[in-house]
């Protein structure tokens, strides 16, 4: 009888927290079936951008994209390039190296298109944001950040940087907000038990006017407020409890939300990956396959994503790795892929197939992230 009362008390406590604090508990194990992501459901103002190919502007095989209304920034392991929003190459902004104006590893990048400034965090120059004038490509004095080195960064409409720290023990905050001048506005203390191994595993994104983040490998997604954070979603993927630091317990699972995972008002897309059997892994399930899931807020159901359908091209793809900026979602096709997709004469972009070669720079499909249903708009 006592055991029943204890379990009932726990259930009511959790239920009360969910109601009072607005925390939705999502069990990723319980999917309603398979689904196909429709590009037009996720984005609007969809357009294809053919990145110009010319001498001195050949992109790396591995690259990431930041897209805005004016510019497209493409950066990889060796170079960073600036394009117009139509894909015309403007200039090379930086290259690999240790000298001033060079980078070792770009962790995070954002652009202030109003002031024509690019900001990026370099693993080789920790504690700073590097700054580039996009009008002329000149490297400006770096912005010192006493709060730590950002592994994720976004810039909101009120000219505030939101930064997730690189997870060093010496850094006080796991997330902090700073002004364009680098002055601390709000800092959220680093939680106990968060280890240094969680580098690159955080999520930071916008949904309308709201900012949400998930730090390292954990089970809770937070909404950032003016003075702190509020838990919004708690994920479950495993049935057993596992002690991951003294005095605290959590479910055995691992969720990895990278910048390639995006959060919308109606649909939330997460990737569940296998964890490793190491003491620093909070939660994991070694027998689980990696999978992509989507939570549909309209129906309240969770689906396993099989592939994405690009309406503009009338093609399907199983590649779900997208690039996300503050307002745009981007998927890149290599020139070889794009030429194969448009080789038939009935393709609306068949003329690009004839103009391109397999060695050309990639073709991007861009879409402005839909947030019309966001109550904060």
PyMOL commands that set and color helices and strands:
alter all, ss='L'
color gray80, all
select helices_A, chain A and resi 2-21+39-42+196-198+335-341+350-355
alter helices_A, ss='H'
color red, helices_A
select strands_A, chain A and resi 24-27+34-38+43-50+63-67+71-76+79-84+89-95+106-112+117-122+128-133+139-144+150-155+160-165+173-179+184-189+203-207+210-214+220-224+229-236+241-245+248-251+255-256+267-272+291-296+301-310+315-317+323-324+328-333+363-369
alter strands_A, ss='S'
color yellow, strands_A
deselect
rebuild
show_as cartoon
